[in-house]
Amino acid sequence: MLKKELSKDVLISYFSEGCKEKKKWRIGTEHEKFGFRKKTLKPIEYNDIEEILTKLSLRFGWKKIFEEKKIIGLKRDNSSISLEPGGQIELSGAPLQNLFQTCIEVNKHQDELNSVCEDLDIDFMGMGVLPKWSRDDMSLMPKKRYKIMSEYMPRAGSAGLDMMLRTCTIQANFDFSSEKDMKKKLMISQSIQPLVIALYANSPFINGKLSNFLSYRSYIWTKTDNDRCGLLPIFCDKDFSFEMYVDYLLDVPMYFVIRNNKYVELNGYTFRDLMDGKIKNLKANYADWENHITTIFTEVRLKKIIEVRGADGGPWSRVCALPAFWTGILYDDEILEEIWLIVKDWKFNEIKNFYKNVRKDGLKANTPNNESLLNFTKKILKFSENGLKKRKFYKEGNNETIFLEPLKIILSSGKSPAETWKKLFLGEWNNNVDMLYKTNYFKVLKKNEKI
């Protein structure tokens, strides 16, 4: 790619270049999970992960990614496996046309991971927060980016290291056709993201004990870094634009730039400082801008795509359910408009309060218009289902609505997933969180969520 001389117009063009005609829209899915030793229940460490990644490469054709001679990830086709700060393993899926392809991709990843781990005494857990182990029990993975972030985080918030080392999420990525389309999708996504937090709330534990939250992961994010996390008021601004987002990004403190394959820590300088030549011997380049954008961790994030990032980690079935939920909403113009009419008058402070309440109350919370969240979620899920039906993708007699079934099960139970674990912990598990690791996840769900 040709080097671009930086100007504000170039920074704006990064986002406007993401506009795609509808026939080119795709669905991306990312998910993280915790690995643990089955005998000791202790988190896996870098040596374990190195062995897992090496075996995946040898058996299944993944290409290794190295940093200073250490393997830190894998690539194959348009997907990647990455190493998160606390050793969480993430699959960043390829941009795919439909949800059947997404499901194939997720299941293939699960099969490959299980295959290489079956003789390693290692298993994986989908939860929003590591249930048992303390921050001190975790080790930081050998990536320079993470070292710089880990040193910056305590200056920005009290739980940044917890976010890095002890949380897992599921994320879905979507396209937009224009600035106007982007604006509507961002506002709707941020407005109903609390619904997703409640529906996916799956992290009631911290340090082996019950917390006061159903999604402790969501709470951790509020104590991480207010400059770059949470909800953005500008997404509710009627004049929101690519330019307004660039103005926000210019004033977010930076972590680093990369020069000659080495990370240069910037100690909280902003991108505007870098652009204005205020950092000695450093001139901003386009790669700096691309890297800076990836250090923004809002609940809904704008890049050349829209990322919806608010779901706790969970079982494999819920990985496919999240992109299904959002696809039915974001990829049908009529459905999008109907939901827009419901949320367009919600004030930012109302959405923020909604966001605060769901992490404790789950599906028992109320929406900004004082409707029961359980009823509201059923309504929105029906919109999503209708949107998926209209897409007319079929396989073996089923359309894409089949992937919403795990969410319907949660709604039929009337409670967020974390409430299942909370009830078991206080009852038959006798306050022993080890049972979460030792229990067959799906048998528990069948019994308690009536699968």
LOKENU-345092 format. One record per residue (C-alpha): residue number from 1; residue in one letter; z, y, x. Coordinates in pm, whole numbers, plus 50000, padded with zeros to 5 digits. Example, Ala and Ser with C-alpha at 12.3 -4.5 7.8 and 13.67 -1.06 7.14 Angstrom:
# LOKENU-345092
R     i   aa       z       y       x
R     1    A   50780   49550   51230
R     2    S   50714   49894   51367
END
This chain:
# LOKENU-345092
R     i   aa       z       y       x
R     1    M   50000   50000   50000
R     2    L   49917   50347   50126
R     3    K   50215   50558   50230
R     4    K   50294   50825   49971
R     5    E   50410   51172   50067
R     6    L   50716   51221   49852
R     7    S   50731   51489   49585
R     8    K   50898   51495   49247
R     9    D   50565   51406   49084
R    10    V   50543   51095   49303
R    11    L   50895   50994   49205
R    12    I   50805   51035   48838
R    13    S   50484   50838   48886
R    14    Y   50688   50535   48994
R    15    F   50800   50501   48632
R    16    S   50483   50616   48455
R    17    E   50288   50354   48649
R    18    G   50492   50095   48458
R    19    C   50311   50176   48131
R    20    K   50102   49875   48021
R    21    E   49881   49799   47726
R    22    K   50046   49557   47485
R    23    K   49833   49256   47576
R    24    K   49977   49276   47929
R    25    W   50342   49283   47821
R    26    R   50553   49004   47966
R    27    I   50910   48869   47944
R    28    G   51135   48832   48248
R    29    T   51469   48650   48255
R    30    E   51741   48657   48519
R    31    H   52069   48470   48522
R    32    E   52358   48407   48759
R    33    K   52609   48121   48778
R    34    F   52916   48026   48980
R    35    G   52909   47720   49202
R    36    F   53230   47527   49264
R    37    R   53356   47212   49434
R    38    K   53425   46950   49168
R    39    K   53728   46800   49347
R    40    T   53909   47120   49443
R    41    L   53750   47360   49189
R    42    K   53718   47610   49475
R    43    P   53417   47844   49487
R    44    I   53131   47734   49710
R    45    E   53090   47920   50037
R    46    Y   52789   48032   50238
R    47    N   52756   47699   50425
R    48    D   52730   47519   50090
R    49    I   52473   47765   49963
R    50    E   52271   47741   50283
R    51    E   52252   47364   50230
R    52    I   52156   47405   49863
R    53    L   51879   47655   49940
R    54    T   51747   47443   50226
R    55    K   51729   47134   50005
R    56    L   51557   47328   49727
R    57    S   51300   47448   49980
R    58    L   51234   47103   50122
R    59    R   51217   46916   49790
R    60    F   51054   47167   49559
R    61    G   50834   47396   49769
R    62    W   51040   47714   49767
R    63    K   50972   47950   50058
R    64    K   51283   48058   50248
R    65    I   51384   48424   50281
R    66    F   51584   48517   50589
R    67    E   51797   48808   50705
R    68    E   51897   48799   51070
R    69    K   51818   48426   51089
R    70    K   52035   48342   50787
R    71    I   51873   48208   50471
R    72    I   51954   48446   50185
R    73    G   51706   48345   49915
R    74    L   51392   48163   49808
R    75    K   51054   48253   49659
R    76    R   50800   48046   49468
R    77    D   50506   48182   49275
R    78    N   50639   48493   49096
R    79    S   51003   48387   49077
R    80    S   51291   48399   49323
R    81    I   51636   48255   49384
R    82    S   51877   48506   49532
R    83    L   52223   48499   49680
R    84    E   52462   48738   49504
R    85    P   52758   48902   49684
R    86    G   53024   48642   49600
R    87    G   52796   48341   49634
R    88    Q   52667   48346   49276
R    89    I   52320   48193   49263
R    90    E   52064   48389   49061
R    91    L   51725   48287   48930
R    92    S   51496   48587   48882
R    93    G   51222   48443   48669
R    94    A   50854   48524   48672
R    95    P   50705   48766   48414
R    96    L   50596   48523   48142
R    97    Q   50390   48549   47826
R    98    N   50617   48362   47586
R    99    L   50961   48211   47547
R   100    F   50846   47849   47571
R   101    Q   50741   47929   47927
R   102    T   51080   48091   47985
R   103    C   51258   47779   47863
R   104    I   51047   47555   48088
R   105    E   51128   47779   48385
R   106    V   51504   47779   48315
R   107    N   51519   47403   48256
R   108    K   51318   47332   48570
R   109    H   51559   47544   48772
R   110    Q   51855   47358   48622
R   111    D   51700   47019   48701
R   112    E   51617   47118   49058
R   113    L   51964   47262   49119
R   114    N   52137   46957   48974
R   115    S   51914   46729   49180
R   116    V   52009   46883   49515
R   117    C   52378   46918   49424
R   118    E   52445   46571   49283
R   119    D   52553   46436   49622
R   120    L   52729   46756   49735
R   121    D   53030   46746   49499
R   122    I   52908   47079   49358
R   123    D   52867   47188   48998
R   124    F   52791   47520   48828
R   125    M   52960   47724   48559
R   126    G   52818   47992   48332
R   127    M   53095   48246   48265
R   128    G   53109   48624   48275
R   129    V   53397   48633   48525
R   130    L   53518   48368   48768
R   131    P   53812   48227   48566
R   132    K   54054   48098   48827
R   133    W   54026   48246   49174
R   134    S   54144   48584   49300
R   135    R   53933   48841   49481
R   136    D   54100   48736   49808
R   137    D   53977   48380   49758
R   138    M   53617   48498   49768
R   139    S   53399   48558   50073
R   140    L   53119   48813   50097
R   141    M   52774   48670   50156
R   142    P   52591   48764   50481
R   143    K   52361   49039   50358
R   144    K   52377   49386   50514
R   145    R   52323   49546   50175
R   146    Y   52638   49379   50044
R   147    K   52848   49480   50343
R   148    I   52757   49847   50291
R   149    M   52820   49821   49916
R   150    S   53155   49647   49969
R   151    E   53272   49933   50192
R   152    Y   53155   50197   49944
R   153    M   53285   50034   49625
R   154    P   53660   50102   49672
R   155    R   53579   50473   49706
R   156    A   53393   50474   49374
R   157    G   53617   50264   49149
R   158    S   53903   50016   49136
R   159    A   53700   49708   49036
R   160    G   53375   49737   49231
R   161    L   53461   49445   49456
R   162    D   53548   49235   49149
R   163    M   53206   49319   49006
R   164    M   53037   49206   49326
R   165    L   53239   48892   49392
R   166    R   53355   48764   49054
R   167    T   53105   48843   48778
R   168    C   52792   48678   48640
R   169    T   52543   48801   48384
R   170    I   52223   48714   48199
R   171    Q   51949   48976   48191
R   172    A   51610   49016   48023
R   173    N   51324   49244   48128
R   174    F   51053   49403   47916
R   175    D   50746   49627   47936
R   176    F   50658   49953   47763
R   177    S   50324   50110   47674
R   178    S   50399   50482   47715
R   179    E   50672   50734   47781
R   180    K   50731   50757   47406
R   181    D   50756   50379   47372
R   182    M   50991   50364   47672
R   183    K   51216   50630   47522
R   184    K   51252   50451   47187
R   185    K   51317   50114   47351
R   186    L   51580   50258   47584
R   187    M   51766   50435   47306
R   188    I   51766   50130   47079
R   189    S   51864   49895   47362
R   190    Q   52158   50110   47470
R   191    S   52271   50161   47110
R   192    I   52290   49790   47026
R   193    Q   52387   49664   47371
R   194    P   52754   49646   47255
R   195    L   52639   49392   46996
R   196    V   52510   49173   47280
R   197    I   52836   49214   47474
R   198    A   53027   49084   47170
R   199    L   52780   48803   47098
R   200    Y   52788   48687   47460
R   201    A   53157   48769   47534
R   202    N   53252   48478   47758
R   203    S   53509   48603   48009
R   204    P   53864   48611   47871
R   205    F   54024   48491   48198
R   206    I   54114   48659   48525
R   207    N   54315   48502   48809
R   208    G   54372   48188   48602
R   209    K   54532   48374   48312
R   210    L   54421   48526   47985
R   211    S   54331   48893   48005
R   212    N   54343   49141   47718
R   213    F   53964   49122   47689
R   214    L   53706   48885   47548
R   215    S   53456   49024   47799
R   216    Y   53655   49108   48108
R   217    R   53322   49138   48286
R   218    S   53233   49436   48069
R   219    Y   53571   49594   48148
R   220    I   53517   49543   48522
R   221    W   53191   49738   48503
R   222    T   53373   50040   48357
R   223    K   53594   50048   48670
R   224    T   53312   50003   48921
R   225    D   53124   50331   48976
R   226    N   53078   50592   48704
R   227    D   52789   50751   48893
R   228    R   52565   50448   48843
R   229    C   52717   50214   48582
R   230    G   52777   50198   48207
R   231    L   52595   50403   47944
R   232    L   52381   50712   48007
R   233    P   52402   51013   47772
R   234    I   52044   51112   47864
R   235    F   51912   50797   47691
R   236    C   52027   50958   47362
R   237    D   51866   51293   47440
R   238    K   51576   51374   47208
R   239    D   51393   51523   47508
R   240    F   51448   51224   47736
R   241    S   51158   51162   47973
R   242    F   51064   51002   48303
R   243    E   51134   51338   48465
R   244    M   51484   51357   48319
R   245    Y   51559   51011   48455
R   246    V   51432   51113   48799
R   247    D   51662   51419   48791
R   248    Y   51955   51184   48721
R   249    L   51858   50947   49004
R   250    L   51820   51229   49255
R   251    D   52190   51309   49226
R   252    V   52329   50954   49240
R   253    P   52494   50884   49579
R   254    M   52293   50650   49800
R   255    Y   52414   50340   49979
R   256    F   52158   50313   50258
R   257    V   51802   50343   50385
R   258    I   51621   50085   50597
R   259    R   51460   50183   50925
R   260    N   51302   49934   51166
R   261    N   51450   49648   50960
R   262    K   51801   49788   51005
R   263    Y   52026   49928   50734
R   264    V   52142   50287   50784
R   265    E   52452   50371   50581
R   266    L   52437   50712   50413
R   267    N   52804   50764   50321
R   268    G   52742   50902   49974
R   269    Y   52453   51140   50040
R   270    T   52229   51178   49735
R   271    F   51857   51113   49725
R   272    R   51812   51485   49669
R   273    D   51988   51543   50004
R   274    L   51748   51299   50167
R   275    M   51446   51464   50004
R   276    D   51566   51810   50111
R   277    G   51601   51704   50474
R   278    K   51979   51741   50482
R   279    I   52036   51411   50662
R   280    K   51975   51440   51034
R   281    N   51677   51245   51174
R   282    L   51591   51091   50837
R   283    K   51287   51170   50624
R   284    A   51263   51022   50276
R   285    N   50988   50769   50209
R   286    Y   50863   50579   49905
R   287    A   51043   50258   50005
R   288    D   51370   50455   50006
R   289    W   51303   50555   49646
R   290    E   51225   50196   49543
R   291    N   51547   50073   49707
R   292    H   51757   50352   49556
R   293    I   51642   50263   49204
R   294    T   51776   49908   49252
R   295    T   52126   50046   49321
R   296    I   52160   50179   48965
R   297    F   52359   49936   48749
R   298    T   52359   50086   48399
R   299    E   52381   49860   48094
R   300    V   52014   49934   48030
R   301    R   51814   50013   48343
R   302    L   51472   50173   48374
R   303    K   51237   50067   48653
R   304    K   50871   49989   48599
R   305    I   51021   49772   48328
R   306    I   51322   49802   48097
R   307    E   51613   49578   48192
R   308    V   51882   49488   47936
R   309    R   52183   49380   48139
R   310    G   52489   49351   47914
R   311    A   52541   48977   47856
R   312    D   52815   48763   48010
R   313    G   52701   48451   48191
R   314    G   52702   48144   47968
R   315    P   52565   47793   47915
R   316    W   52197   47721   47979
R   317    S   52102   47745   47610
R   318    R   52216   48107   47594
R   319    V   51999   48196   47893
R   320    C   51686   48145   47682
R   321    A   51847   48299   47373
R   322    L   51891   48644   47529
R   323    P   51521   48718   47600
R   324    A   51441   48568   47259
R   325    F   51677   48811   47087
R   326    W   51533   49115   47263
R   327    T   51168   49003   47243
R   328    G   51180   48988   46864
R   329    I   51309   49346   46859
R   330    L   51133   49524   47145
R   331    Y   50788   49369   47117
R   332    D   50718   49432   46749
R   333    D   50645   49793   46652
R   334    E   50752   49758   46289
R   335    I   51082   49587   46374
R   336    L   51148   49845   46646
R   337    E   51093   50126   46398
R   338    E   51323   49969   46138
R   339    I   51607   49940   46388
R   340    W   51532   50290   46518
R   341    L   51591   50425   46167
R   342    I   51934   50257   46164
R   343    V   52058   50382   46502
R   344    K   51871   50708   46564
R   345    D   52155   50925   46433
R   346    W   52429   50749   46628
R   347    K   52597   50996   46864
R   348    F   52651   50907   47227
R   349    N   53030   50923   47195
R   350    E   53012   50687   46897
R   351    I   52806   50438   47098
R   352    K   53048   50472   47388
R   353    N   53344   50396   47160
R   354    F   53152   50098   47017
R   355    Y   53093   49981   47376
R   356    K   53464   50013   47451
R   357    N   53583   49823   47143
R   358    V   53360   49515   47167
R   359    R   53494   49401   47503
R   360    K   53836   49355   47338
R   361    D   53753   49286   46975
R   362    G   53422   49100   47006
R   363    L   53252   49038   46674
R   364    K   53558   49174   46492
R   365    A   53468   49529   46598
R   366    N   53285   49782   46379
R   367    T   52959   49966   46447
R   368    P   52935   50349   46474
R   369    N   52855   50365   46102
R   370    N   53173   50161   46033
R   371    E   52991   49842   45936
R   372    S   53140   49505   46029
R   373    L   52980   49405   46360
R   374    L   52953   49046   46241
R   375    N   52747   49153   45940
R   376    F   52548   49401   46148
R   377    T   52467   49135   46406
R   378    K   52344   48896   46139
R   379    K   52114   49172   46014
R   380    I   51979   49253   46361
R   381    L   51934   48884   46442
R   382    K   51724   48852   46125
R   383    F   51507   49141   46244
R   384    S   51465   48963   46576
R   385    E   51377   48637   46404
R   386    N   51109   48811   46196
R   387    G   50969   48976   46507
R   388    L   50941   48639   46680
R   389    K   50772   48479   46379
R   390    K   50505   48748   46385
R   391    R   50425   48669   46751
R   392    K   50290   48327   46639
R   393    F   50362   48130   46953
R   394    Y   50406   47761   46869
R   395    K   50489   47443   47055
R   396    E   50539   47102   46895
R   397    G   50558   47262   46550
R   398    N   50823   47519   46648
R   399    N   50784   47891   46694
R   400    E   50992   48107   46929
R   401    T   51271   48150   46672
R   402    I   51407   47812   46788
R   403    F   51560   47992   47087
R   404    L   51784   48199   46860
R   405    E   51977   47890   46745
R   406    P   52267   47929   46995
R   407    L   52325   48282   46865
R   408    K   52317   48166   46504
R   409    I   52582   47907   46590
R   410    I   52806   48177   46735
R   411    L   52761   48392   46426
R   412    S   52832   48100   46193
R   413    S   53163   48051   46374
R   414    G   53245   48419   46318
R   415    K   53390   48458   46666
R   416    S   53279   48548   47016
R   417    P   53254   48253   47259
R   418    A   53560   48374   47454
R   419    E   53776   48309   47149
R   420    T   53695   47938   47176
R   421    W   53831   47928   47531
R   422    K   54130   48142   47438
R   423    K   54229   47904   47157
R   424    L   54195   47598   47380
R   425    F   54387   47763   47666
R   426    L   54682   47851   47441
R   427    G   54670   47514   47264
R   428    E   54567   47178   47400
R   429    W   54506   47303   47756
R   430    N   54869   47419   47781
R   431    N   54778   47739   47969
R   432    N   54589   47546   48239
R   433    V   54257   47716   48318
R   434    D   54155   47417   48535
R   435    M   54061   47245   48209
R   436    L   53771   47488   48175
R   437    Y   53618   47342   48491
R   438    K   53692   46982   48394
R   439    T   53580   46997   48031
R   440    N   53230   46904   47923
R   441    Y   53107   47248   47816
R   442    F   52878   47127   47541
R   443    K   53127   46886   47387
R   444    V   53369   47176   47355
R   445    L   53102   47390   47190
R   446    K   53012   47111   46947
R   447    K   53374   47076   46845
R   448    N   53463   47443   46822
R   449    E   53136   47615   46729
R   450    K   53010   47333   46504
R   451    I   52678   47270   46679
END
